[in-house]
């Protein structure tokens, strides 16, 4: 019964998603540069939320210092571009790889920590990195002023500079990432992450190499955050430590928890709430935090599983093997 | 006498000042149902944890199919062919039964990050293989109809069966069951014993910890008895029932027995 209705529903759902995507394609032509920019930043937050969701949502590792990886990506792009003049197009993947590499080095010694212990250490990592950036090691990070004059990306004759360019850059990358993550969720790797989240000892007894699976999640999450940071750097052309504070990490953590841990649509909804609502509420600037605080409390009391909790995908499985 | 599949040699484990397992030697013959029994606190579960790599022994050796697995991490031991269930159920509560059992296939498959993202042909075939294996194991314990149910929603007895199915999905040659009958009623226990025999008939060696003496004597072909972290007897059920030391450990000397009863 269930199985049949699900099968019928499937094309309809595909249609809805298709229409939504079409809407996203038309949006910047109708919305004007201001809202296109808002949408671009929204996309960057979705990307960051997705990257943190791998760590927090899929594997259940409390990482409250995710802005550190975001900063690593942004500073990689900023420094390599301004000091050595490497074109920012190349730096997009390089920032991802470097942030992922740092993610590996930084979390390797702490990967065995659980729950609240890991949470505290990741807060520490975030703060250490931010303070290091302020202290301007080897004159690379520019201290509190940050890195100035980062060049825009150039693809052939197209310079990605206008809001609409950035909008599409972010849309393409986010779409690719969402598709990749959806596939991962339905794979052996994604399931192994969920097993670890559900019961680490049992996962280990089932033959899952818990340590390397956790590291993989951190590397992937850090790498994606690095890519988001690189886009941010070329968009702003200026980066400074104050964009990567502990507060930023809290916002990202909230996006994942608010949307529903381990849920990709949840991350999108969560980012929307954390990003677009403040823009809408700009006139009530003073009360923004009050509103947020209250909303958070109400959420956790009435809907602890998140706005859009992840669905089990067994029905799809059932359809294949039902007959 | 069959070749021993598992050999535990002089294994010792202390937690702080407490010597939980003290120079224990025993073996499990291949293709049989073996039991590890003993009063509460005898060190049975610790021995299980040592065999499956959750704890590392302070001294001694564990050989599995002739290979030294002492101190190997759990995932290596599972890959080598030892699967286990837990005394206190350890399922993945918020995942479906099917997903729970699919976990067992993790060690038998190898799709990596890239092939999962690219959805390669081999990865899809492997996914099908995982589903098929999970289905067989769920069928075996009779839970296929509950495949889409979250594990936490199952009855206690079904959760125990699901754990066995999950362990079977790792395609083990030795299946270790930690008190599988605890909390089951008589009907469920009978069904469990039947299931254990069926698994044995498929060529999987079984090692179980069990409190229920009817289950142990009814099903085991080989029994090892622990008391206070030491082995006090090993042999067939008939041997064990005759063993003086075992009888004392279980029933107590007469005067001790009396004092215990008055305490309760």
Interface residues (C-beta under 8 A of the other chain):
Chain A: X2 X180 X183 X184 X186 X187 X188 X189 X190 X191 X192 X194 X195 X198 X199 X201 X202 X203 X204 X205 X206 X207 X208 X209 X210 X216 X220 X312 X314 X315 X317 X318 X320 X321
Chain B: X52 X54 X73 X74 X75 X78 X79 X83 X84 X86 X90 X91 X92 X93 X94 X95 X96 X98 X99 X102 X103 X104 X105 X106 X107 X109 X111 X112 X113 X116 X117 X119 X123 X126 X127 X130 X131 X135 X147 X148 X150 X166 X170
